[in-house]
Amino acid sequence: MANKIHGPLYYERTGRTGPVMAFIHPNPMDQSCWLFQMAHMSTWYRCIAIDIPGYGRSPKANAGLTMGDMAEACWEAIEDALPGENAILVGCSVGSAIAPYMYHQRADRTSAMVLSGTGYIPGKPFAKSRIEAYTAKGTDYRWEYTFQDMSPSFRATPLAHYFAELFTERNDHADVETIIYQFEAMLEPEPDDHYAGIACPTIILTGSEDSAHQHAFALQDRISDCELKVLPGAGHACQLEQPWLFDRFIIDFLTEQGLFPVS
């Protein structure tokens, strides 16, 4: 069991055959933010979407939670669902921060990484501001935060309100202290070879309206042979706003890498 976490993480599965694709969600969402990808990618992959500690139906964590703890817990969920399998790791925001730690823990089992809603941001001021907001507002902040992560055009749609309701309806299961511990973990500096040491196929997907958009290019520069694709008009959680393009970029990338199943 990963240190500091009060039990195994909750996950959901789709797909019966094919390679394994594991989805790690952003704050303030939970694994249900991958519902489009879980439905679509299960045509070719065995998919698992994981609730990280303090979100959805996963347990709480103690103070001192680390990125390594969360990464190990995600691998434990994959091992529980699909023992001994390699995995394509797909993350968004916090999930994209956890995925490289997962790679370094089991590089031999990481087939590829898809990182979205992410960038290289020294000092991570966003984490400090989120800690302040959650401390002041508790889990109710998730509603406001969900809309902050959306592009202006998507924010006005009924689907945006659906997702905000979906995530905040699960606030009774969320734990604000664990969420704060997670952001504190993100403030810890990464090891020197954290990005330069990544050797698996990697692609960054970034929405042009994401506040992290320009930082995505700085992250690309730090990962060898890393591809980057832009979703025009999309915000931070681009897998929700433009699932058709998000999925197409993944499929094209995995096809190029020989990781798309051929029937």
N, C-alpha and C positions, 0 to 999 in steps of 0.2 A: 504494500500500500504506500502511495506517495506520501511523503512527510507533510504534516500540517493540515491534511484534508480528512474530513470526518467519515470517509467511506468512498465506495466506488462512484464514479460519475454516471449520470443518466445519459442514455443514448437511444437513438432510433435508427432503424435499418430499413433499407429498400434494396431491391435487386437480388437475383438468385445466382447469377453467373458473372464471370469476368473479374478483372483486377479489382483491388480494393481502393475506394476513394473516401477519404475521411475529411469531414468538414468541421472547422473550428470557428465559432461565431464571434462577432464583435460585442462590445458593450455599446448600448444598453440592452441588446437583444438576447435571444437564446437560440437553441438549435433550430427552431421553427423558421428562422429567417432564411434557411436554405430550402424551403419547401419546393420552390421551382426546380432547383438543381437536383434535389432528391427524387423528384418525379421524373425528370428528363434523363439524368445520367444513369438511372437504374436500368435503362434500356440496355446498356453495355457494361455497367460496373456494379459491384456490390458496394453500396453506399452506407456510410455510418455518419450521423450528425450528432455531435457531442455537446452537452451542456457543461460549460466550465464551472468551477466551484462558485457557489453563491447565486447562480442563475437557474432559471427553469426549474427542473426537478433534481438538480444535483445538490450535494450536501454543502455545508458551511466549511470554512477553513479557519485556522488559527492565525494570530498575528505572527509575522515572520514568514508568511507564505512567499515562495520564490517562483520565478518563471520556470525553473527546473522542476519544481513540484507539480506545476500545472501541466507541463509537457509530459512528465512521467505518468500522471494520472490519465492523460489522453491516450498514451500508449497502452496503459492497462485496460482502458475501455475497448480499444481496438483488439487487444489480445483476448479479452473476454468474448467479444463478438465473433472474431475471425482469427483463431489461434495460429500463430506462426506466419502470418501473411505479411508481405510487403504492402506499402500504402502510398498512394498519391495524396499529399497533404494540401488541402485547400483552406486558406484562412482569410478572414476579413478583419482589419484593424487589430484589436487585441489578439484575435486568432492568428493574424499574420505575424504578430510578435512572438507568439508561442511556437509557431511552426519551425523556425530555425533552431530553437532549443530542442525540439523533437528530432530534427535532423541530426544534430550533434550527439544526441543520446543513442540513436540507432541509424547511423548513416547507411548501413548495409541493408536496411529495410525501408528506406525512403526512396521511392521510385522517381518522384518529381515533386516540386512545390509550385503552387499557384498562390500568390500573395496579392491581396487587394485591399483598398482603403488604407494604404500604408505609405511610409516614406522614412527617410533618414532625417531625424529631427534632434539635433544635439540639445541636451538638457531636458527634453520632453516637457515643455511648459504646459502642454495640454493635460498631462497626468496630474499636475499640481492643481490646475483649475477644476478638474473633475472631482478630485478629493474634496476641495472646498465646497463644491456644489452638493455632492452627496452628503457631506457632513451637515450642511445647512438644511437640506430638503428631504433627505432620506430616499427611499426607493421611489417616491412619487416623482422624483426628478427624471425617471426613465421616460415619461411621456414627453417632456420638454426636450430631452436629449435626443430622442428618436427623430423629432422634427428638425432639430439642428443639423442632423447628419444628412438630411435630404436636400436635393436640389430645389430651388424655388418653384420650378414648374411641377415637380412631382409632389411637393408639399401640399399643393392645392387639390389633389385628386382624392376620391373616396378610398382608393387603395392605400394611400398613406395613412389615413385615419384608421383603416382596418388593422394595419400592422401596429400602429401605436396602441390601439386597444388590445391587440393580441398579447403584446409584451407586458403591458401594465396590468392586465388581468391576472398575471402570474406573480404580481408583487408579493402576495402572501407567501410564496415559496422562495422569494429572493431574500438575500441577507446583505444589508447595507454595509456591515462591518467587513464581510468577505470581499465585497466589491471594492471597498477602500483599500484593503490589503493587496488586492490585485494591482491597483494603480501604484501603490507603494512599491510593489515588486518591479513594475515597469521602470521605476526611477533608478533602479540599480544599474550601474554601467555594464555593458556587455563585455565578454572576453575579447581580447585583441583580434582574434581570428574569427569572430562570430559570423561575419558576412564573407570575408575573404576566403574562409575555409569551406564554404559551401561548394560542393562539386556535383550535385545532382542537377538535372534540368530544372530551370526555374523561370517563371514568367511573372511579371507584375502587371496587374490590371488596375487602371486608375481612372476615375471619373473626372472629367474636365472641371466640374463644379465642386469637387472635393477640396476642402481646406488643406489637405495633405498633398494635393496634386503635384505641385512643383517639387516637393520633397521626394516624390517617387523616383524622379530622375537621379537624384543624389544616391538613393538606395541602389538603383540599377548599376551605378558606377562602382559600387562596392562589392557586387556579386559577379563573379566571372561568367561570361557568356550568358548573361541574363537578358531575356527579352522583355519588352514593355509594350503594352497596347493601351490606347486611350478610348474610353467610352464617352463620346461627345454628349455633353449636357447632363451627364449622370453625377450624382453626389457620392457621399462616402460609402454607403451600402449599395454599390452599383449592381450587385447581384439581384437586388429587389427591383430596382428601377428599370433596368434593361436586361432582364434574364436571357432573352434570345441572343443578344450580342455577347454577353458574358459567357454563356455556354458555348457559343460558336468559337470564341477565342480559345477557350479551353480545349475543345475538340480539335481545332486546327493545330494547336501547340502539341497536344499529345500524339496526334497523327504524325507530325514531323519527327517526334522523338521515338516513334515505334511503340507507343504505349496505348494506342487506340485499338481495341480488339477488332480483328478482321473476321467476318463471318464466313 
